[in-house]
Amino acid sequence: PYNIIGTQVWGDGNYILAALAIALGGDLFYSVRVLYALIGAATIPVLFFLAREVRGHEAAVWAGVLFALNPYRLANSLEGASAEVPFMFFVFLGLWLAARQRGRVSSADALLTGLCFTVATSFRFEAGFWAVVSGLLILAPLGPDFRPRLERRRVTSAVVFCLAAASY
């Protein structure tokens, strides 16, 4: 019964998510804020896993703590329907899933990675930049000698990723 479609240049994901929160919670004020606060809190462990995958446990702890204590991120998570909160969650989740493929290639993970960036793009269009970075992580990760390792299964996984990421 509420008109939630806005006039921003961003995608419609932020409006759809707010409508979902209102439909589930029934309250115009608190249900949206609670959902976005939960998504903001869920971003911390996702960032932890991403940093641990890329740089190790100590970097992961620092990344999680600094992200959790960042006043800008706290304000975004508590203000209400800010596109920044779900955007960051899905970008970090997509980057983590892509980084995991450095060691173990999986078409299912590539599909999930692509879908993360499709959803992130529905919040903010610059998710496409991070999708390119993730595609490169999947296609040709750097080996110990800093040379790209391009293999057939990685190409297949990258194609699955690209199809899913382009579905927006």
C-alpha positions as CSV (number, residue, x, y, z in Angstrom):
1,P,0.0,0.0,0.0
2,Y,3.1,2.3,0.1
3,N,4.8,4.0,-2.8
4,I,8.5,3.2,-2.2
5,I,9.9,3.7,-5.7
6,G,12.3,6.7,-5.7
7,T,13.9,8.9,-8.3
8,Q,17.5,8.1,-7.8
9,V,19.9,7.1,-10.6
10,W,20.7,3.9,-8.7
11,G,19.1,0.5,-9.3
12,D,15.8,-0.6,-7.8
13,G,17.3,-3.1,-5.3
14,N,17.2,-0.6,-2.5
15,Y,13.5,0.0,-2.9
16,I,12.7,-3.7,-3.3
17,L,14.7,-4.5,-0.1
18,A,12.9,-1.7,1.8
19,A,9.5,-3.0,0.6
20,L,10.4,-6.5,1.6
21,A,11.4,-5.3,5.1
22,I,8.1,-3.4,5.4
23,A,6.1,-6.4,4.2
24,L,7.8,-8.7,6.6
25,G,8.0,-6.4,9.6
26,G,4.8,-4.4,9.1
27,D,6.4,-1.2,10.4
28,L,7.5,1.7,8.2
29,F,10.3,2.9,10.5
30,Y,11.8,0.0,12.5
31,S,11.5,-2.9,10.1
32,V,13.7,-1.2,7.5
33,R,16.3,-0.1,10.1
34,V,16.5,-3.5,11.7
35,L,17.0,-5.3,8.3
36,Y,19.7,-2.9,7.3
37,A,21.4,-3.1,10.7
38,L,21.4,-6.9,10.3
39,I,22.9,-6.7,6.9
40,G,25.5,-4.3,8.1
41,A,26.4,-6.6,11.0
42,A,26.5,-9.6,8.6
43,T,29.1,-7.7,6.4
44,I,31.7,-7.9,9.2
45,P,32.1,-11.7,9.1
46,V,32.0,-11.7,5.3
47,L,34.8,-9.1,5.2
48,F,36.7,-11.2,7.8
49,F,36.5,-14.3,5.6
50,L,37.6,-12.3,2.5
51,A,40.6,-10.8,4.3
52,R,41.5,-14.2,5.7
53,E,41.4,-15.7,2.3
54,V,43.6,-13.1,0.8
55,R,46.0,-12.0,3.6
56,G,45.6,-14.4,6.5
57,H,44.1,-14.5,10.0
58,E,45.7,-11.4,11.5
59,A,44.7,-9.2,8.6
60,A,41.2,-10.6,8.8
61,V,40.9,-9.7,12.5
62,W,42.1,-6.1,11.8
63,A,39.7,-5.8,8.8
64,G,36.7,-6.9,10.8
65,V,37.5,-4.7,13.8
66,L,38.2,-1.6,11.8
67,F,35.2,-2.1,9.6
68,A,32.9,-2.7,12.6
69,L,34.2,0.5,14.4
70,N,34.1,2.7,11.3
71,P,31.7,5.6,12.1
72,Y,30.6,6.0,8.5
73,R,29.7,2.3,8.2
74,L,27.9,2.4,11.6
75,A,25.9,5.4,10.5
76,N,25.0,3.8,7.2
77,S,23.8,0.6,8.9
78,L,21.6,2.4,11.4
79,E,20.2,5.3,9.3
80,G,17.7,3.2,7.4
81,A,17.5,2.4,3.7
82,S,21.0,3.4,2.5
83,A,22.0,1.5,-0.7
84,E,25.6,1.4,0.7
85,V,24.9,-1.3,3.2
86,P,23.6,-4.1,1.0
87,F,25.9,-3.0,-1.8
88,M,29.0,-3.5,0.4
89,F,27.7,-6.9,1.7
90,F,27.2,-8.3,-1.7
91,V,30.5,-6.9,-3.1
92,F,32.5,-8.4,-0.2
93,L,30.6,-11.7,-0.5
94,G,31.3,-11.8,-4.3
95,L,34.9,-11.0,-3.8
96,W,35.3,-13.6,-1.1
97,L,33.7,-16.3,-3.3
98,A,35.9,-15.3,-6.2
99,A,39.1,-15.2,-4.1
100,R,38.3,-18.8,-2.9
101,Q,38.6,-19.9,-6.4
102,R,42.3,-19.2,-6.4
103,G,42.8,-22.6,-4.8
104,R,39.6,-24.5,-5.7
105,V,37.7,-23.8,-9.0
106,S,34.0,-24.4,-8.8
107,S,31.3,-23.5,-11.3
108,A,28.8,-23.4,-8.4
109,D,30.9,-20.8,-6.6
110,A,31.3,-18.9,-9.9
111,L,27.5,-18.8,-10.3
112,L,27.0,-17.6,-6.7
113,T,29.7,-14.9,-7.3
114,G,28.0,-13.7,-10.4
115,L,24.7,-13.6,-8.7
116,C,26.2,-11.5,-5.8
117,F,27.4,-8.9,-8.3
118,T,24.0,-8.9,-10.1
119,V,22.3,-8.2,-6.8
120,A,25.0,-5.6,-5.9
121,T,24.4,-3.9,-9.2
122,S,20.8,-3.5,-8.3
123,F,21.9,-1.3,-5.5
124,R,24.8,0.6,-7.1
125,F,26.0,0.3,-10.6
126,E,29.7,0.6,-9.8
127,A,29.5,-3.1,-8.7
128,G,30.5,-3.7,-12.3
129,F,34.0,-2.6,-11.5
130,W,34.3,-5.1,-8.7
131,A,32.8,-7.8,-10.9
132,V,35.6,-7.3,-13.4
133,V,38.2,-7.7,-10.5
134,S,36.4,-10.9,-9.4
135,G,36.3,-12.2,-13.0
136,L,40.0,-11.8,-13.2
137,L,40.5,-13.6,-9.8
138,I,38.5,-16.5,-11.2
139,L,40.0,-16.6,-14.7
140,A,43.7,-16.2,-14.0
141,P,44.8,-16.0,-10.4
142,L,48.4,-15.3,-9.8
143,G,50.6,-18.2,-8.8
144,P,53.5,-18.1,-6.3
145,D,55.7,-16.7,-9.1
146,F,53.2,-13.9,-9.9
147,R,52.3,-15.5,-13.3
148,P,48.7,-16.0,-14.2
149,R,47.5,-19.7,-14.2
150,L,45.0,-20.0,-17.0
151,E,43.3,-23.4,-17.2
152,R,40.3,-24.8,-19.0
153,R,38.2,-25.3,-15.9
154,R,38.9,-21.7,-14.9
155,V,37.7,-20.5,-18.3
156,T,34.5,-22.5,-17.9
157,S,34.1,-21.1,-14.4
158,A,34.7,-17.5,-15.6
159,V,32.1,-18.0,-18.4
160,V,29.5,-19.1,-15.8
161,F,30.4,-16.1,-13.6
162,C,30.1,-13.7,-16.6
163,L,26.7,-15.0,-17.5
164,A,25.4,-14.8,-14.0
165,A,26.9,-11.3,-13.4
166,A,25.4,-10.0,-16.6
167,S,21.9,-11.2,-15.7
168,Y,21.0,-7.8,-14.2
